[in-house]
Amino acid sequence: WTGSGSDPSLKPEESKTFETSLSYTLDNQRHLLSIYQVKNDNTAINFSGGARNAGAREVVGLDYHGQYQMVLPVLGKTELWNYLSLYLSEKEEKFDLTSGQRLGTGTIGDLAKQKLFLGMTSHLSDDINLTLMGRYISDRKTVESNPIDKIDAYWTMDANLNFEDILFDGLSLGLKITNLFDTNY
């Protein structure tokens, strides 16, 4: 098989990244904003008859991370955090996979243009903490070779209850529920 995983004539893909970040910190909160550009060359493309280094891709994105600390009634010391990732632009060279002819540029398959992670950890006592975390992943157009055209967006939540120093110092017990609301995705 001469696919991209085992063809010794393929060259390594090349990637160059430019990123700039800005952070802001206070006593009870932190913020980080990053803007980046990733350019890939020599991308391995599977054509009929084998793979070759033919493609190029470019992604421009923005990430934001925030973290907040506060004391809430019943929940005690609580940390809230979020992480947002957005693709502002993305493109790749497209080819006819049979003839190998270049068709122009188009979108990169299998990329979710928005991702959002939200979380909360509450220290209910010195030895008990509760973490809730949610994930949103936007819909994704798949690669051309996938018979499924699009993967729908989804939202899931997880919960973790942690008991620290049970029986003796350093021994913890965690109870975790993933996909708390049984989301189909």
LUMFILO-994641 format. One line per field, with one value per residue (C-alpha): z, x, y; residue in three letters; residue number from 1. Coordinates in nm, 4 decimals, decimal comma. Example, Ala and Ser with C-alpha at 12.3 -4.5 7.8 and 13.67 -1.06 7.14 Angstrom:
<sites>
up 0,7800;0,7140
east 1,2300;1,3670
north -0,4500;-0,1060
residu ALA;SER
num 1;2
</sites>
This chain:
<sites>
up 0,0000;-0,0934;0,1282;0,3280;0,6229;0,4513;0,1359;0,1795;-0,1048;0,0846;0,2409;0,5865;0,5927;0,6922;0,9318;1,0282;1,3063;1,4003;1,7270;1,9425;2,2869;2,5300;2,8961;3,1810;3,5456;3,8544;4,2063;4,1229;3,7439;3,4508;3,0800;2,7792;2,4170;2,1373;1,7634;1,5380;1,1797;1,0779;0,7265;0,6161;0,3006;0,1481;0,2815;0,1961;-0,0260;-0,1093;-0,4806;-0,6658;-0,7144;-0,4030;-0,1990;-0,2760;-0,1246;-0,3138;-0,0792;0,1247;0,4096;0,6106;0,9281;1,1136;1,4581;1,7872;2,1348;2,4551;2,8030;3,1148;3,4766;3,7703;4,1452;4,3909;4,7036;4,6545;4,9169;4,9665;4,7009;4,8859;4,7041;4,3354;4,0185;3,6866;3,3603;2,9909;2,6779;2,3393;2,0115;1,6793;1,3296;1,1571;0,8203;0,6857;0,3388;0,1588;-0,1949;-0,3539;-0,6082;-0,8236;-0,6398;-0,9583;-1,2072;-0,9534;-1,1228;-0,8958;-0,8609;-0,6583;-0,2868;-0,0510;0,3126;0,5244;0,6154;0,9699;1,1410;1,3940;1,3518;1,7127;2,0318;2,3766;2,7073;3,0281;3,3749;3,7431;4,0419;4,3857;4,7053;4,9122;5,2128;5,2784;5,1519;4,8971;4,5606;4,2683;3,9068;3,6231;3,2687;2,9445;2,5861;2,2753;1,9378;1,6297;1,3219;1,0833;0,7110;0,6511;0,4026;0,0453;0,0772;0,3723;0,2658;0,5560;0,4386;0,7785;1,1490;1,3608;1,6495;2,0039;2,3700;2,6512;3,0261;3,2717;3,6522;3,8938;4,2717;4,4523;4,8154;4,9368;5,2262;5,2927;5,5473;5,5437;5,3950;5,0218;4,9404;4,7244;4,5744;4,2639;4,1187;3,7571;3,5256;3,1620;2,9226;3,2127;2,9970;2,7610;2,4547;2,1227;1,9121
east 0,0000;0,1433;-0,0726;0,0735;0,1469;0,3991;0,5349;0,9122;0,9281;0,7137;0,8901;0,7943;0,5173;0,6436;0,4645;0,5384;0,3496;0,3369;0,1600;0,1219;-0,0375;-0,1603;-0,2255;-0,3841;-0,3781;-0,5559;-0,5844;-0,8878;-0,8784;-0,6516;-0,7038;-0,5026;-0,5731;-0,3699;-0,3865;-0,2002;-0,1318;-0,0234;0,1065;0,1676;0,3563;0,4392;0,1083;0,0705;-0,2348;-0,3727;-0,4408;-0,5489;-0,2255;-0,0565;0,0215;0,2466;0,3579;0,1322;-0,0766;-0,0583;-0,2838;-0,3264;-0,5225;-0,5655;-0,7187;-0,7888;-0,7885;-0,9172;-0,8703;-1,0230;-1,0069;-1,1960;-1,1863;-1,4607;-1,6371;-1,9994;-2,2610;-2,2857;-2,0180;-1,7297;-1,4110;-1,4932;-1,2897;-1,4618;-1,2765;-1,3407;-1,1465;-1,2698;-1,1033;-1,2117;-1,0777;-1,0982;-0,9940;-0,8774;-0,7998;-0,6168;-0,5240;-0,7760;-0,6985;-0,8897;-0,7975;-0,8067;-0,6160;-0,4089;-0,5010;-0,5054;-0,8608;-0,7919;-0,8435;-1,1249;-1,2028;-1,0115;-1,2277;-1,2894;-1,2177;-1,4674;-1,4577;-1,5659;-1,4789;-1,5853;-1,4878;-1,6503;-1,5743;-1,6257;-1,4454;-1,5966;-1,4153;-1,7137;-1,4872;-1,1158;-1,1441;-1,4281;-1,4385;-1,6792;-1,5877;-1,8355;-1,7054;-1,8891;-1,7661;-1,9216;-1,7829;-1,9365;-2,0397;-1,7693;-1,7704;-1,5822;-1,3056;-1,4138;-1,3367;-1,5780;-1,9253;-2,0714;-2,0873;-2,1114;-2,0780;-2,3308;-2,2376;-2,2699;-2,2574;-2,1573;-2,1062;-1,8979;-1,8992;-1,6273;-1,6666;-1,3342;-1,2799;-0,9254;-0,7333;-0,9754;-0,8479;-0,5032;-0,3285;-0,2680;-0,5376;-0,8182;-1,1342;-1,2906;-1,6334;-1,6660;-1,9651;-1,8823;-2,1514;-2,3782;-2,6893;-2,6259;-2,5725;-2,5602;-2,2666
north 0,0000;0,3397;0,5570;0,8438;0,6157;0,3898;0,5547;0,6022;0,8567;1,1096;1,4048;1,5349;1,7906;2,1367;2,3683;2,7284;2,9045;3,2717;3,3500;3,6567;3,6617;3,9218;3,8404;4,0346;3,9260;4,0590;3,9132;3,7001;3,6654;3,5911;3,6463;3,5308;3,6194;3,4581;3,5132;3,2730;3,1727;2,8219;2,7488;2,3896;2,2932;1,9559;1,8235;1,4539;1,4004;1,0537;1,0216;0,7098;0,5179;0,6597;0,9643;1,2598;1,5886;1,8255;2,0332;2,3499;2,4631;2,7819;2,8481;3,1779;3,1483;3,3168;3,1613;3,3194;3,1748;3,3263;3,2163;3,3697;3,2977;3,3856;3,2661;3,1623;3,0715;2,6937;2,6266;2,7945;2,8923;2,8531;2,8800;2,9417;2,9071;2,9204;2,8498;2,9673;2,8729;3,0240;2,9692;3,3073;3,1665;2,8345;2,7086;2,4323;2,3458;2,1088;1,8381;1,5943;1,2743;1,0663;1,2830;1,4786;1,8068;2,1136;2,2512;2,5669;2,6288;2,5386;2,4745;2,2235;1,9257;1,8007;2,1354;2,2670;2,6456;2,7087;2,5246;2,6372;2,4772;2,6021;2,4768;2,5302;2,3818;2,4397;2,3523;2,2411;2,1774;2,1273;1,7690;1,7731;1,9469;1,9334;2,0053;2,0573;2,0951;2,1555;2,1289;2,2782;2,1743;2,3388;2,1465;2,0251;1,9734;1,6489;1,5755;1,4971;1,1251;1,0863;0,9652;1,1663;1,5293;1,7019;1,6238;1,8133;2,0420;1,9082;2,0082;1,7709;1,8080;1,6073;1,6062;1,4995;1,4758;1,4337;1,3322;1,4022;1,2506;0,9646;0,7090;0,8789;1,1850;1,1648;0,9066;1,0461;0,9039;1,0527;0,9853;1,0948;1,1069;1,1760;1,2972;1,3880;1,4445;1,1486;1,3676;1,1820;1,2951
residu TRP;THR;GLY;SER;GLY;SER;ASP;PRO;SER;LEU;LYS;PRO;GLU;GLU;SER;LYS;THR;PHE;GLU;THR;SER;LEU;SER;TYR;THR;LEU;ASP;ASN;GLN;ARG;HIS;LEU;LEU;SER;ILE;TYR;GLN;VAL;LYS;ASN;ASP;ASN;THR;ALA;ILE;ASN;PHE;SER;GLY;GLY;ALA;ARG;ASN;ALA;GLY;ALA;ARG;GLU;VAL;VAL;GLY;LEU;ASP;TYR;HIS;GLY;GLN;TYR;GLN;MET;VAL;LEU;PRO;VAL;LEU;GLY;LYS;THR;GLU;LEU;TRP;ASN;TYR;LEU;SER;LEU;TYR;LEU;SER;GLU;LYS;GLU;GLU;LYS;PHE;ASP;LEU;THR;SER;GLY;GLN;ARG;LEU;GLY;THR;GLY;THR;ILE;GLY;ASP;LEU;ALA;LYS;GLN;LYS;LEU;PHE;LEU;GLY;MET;THR;SER;HIS;LEU;SER;ASP;ASP;ILE;ASN;LEU;THR;LEU;MET;GLY;ARG;TYR;ILE;SER;ASP;ARG;LYS;THR;VAL;GLU;SER;ASN;PRO;ILE;ASP;LYS;ILE;ASP;ALA;TYR;TRP;THR;MET;ASP;ALA;ASN;LEU;ASN;PHE;GLU;ASP;ILE;LEU;PHE;ASP;GLY;LEU;SER;LEU;GLY;LEU;LYS;ILE;THR;ASN;LEU;PHE;ASP;THR;ASN;TYR
num 1;2;3;4;5;6;7;8;9;10;11;12;13;14;15;16;17;18;19;20;21;22;23;24;25;26;27;28;29;30;31;32;33;34;35;36;37;38;39;40;41;42;43;44;45;46;47;48;49;50;51;52;53;54;55;56;57;58;59;60;61;62;63;64;65;66;67;68;69;70;71;72;73;74;75;76;77;78;79;80;81;82;83;84;85;86;87;88;89;90;91;92;93;94;95;96;97;98;99;100;101;102;103;104;105;106;107;108;109;110;111;112;113;114;115;116;117;118;119;120;121;122;123;124;125;126;127;128;129;130;131;132;133;134;135;136;137;138;139;140;141;142;143;144;145;146;147;148;149;150;151;152;153;154;155;156;157;158;159;160;161;162;163;164;165;166;167;168;169;170;171;172;173;174;175;176;177;178;179;180;181;182;183;184;185
</sites>
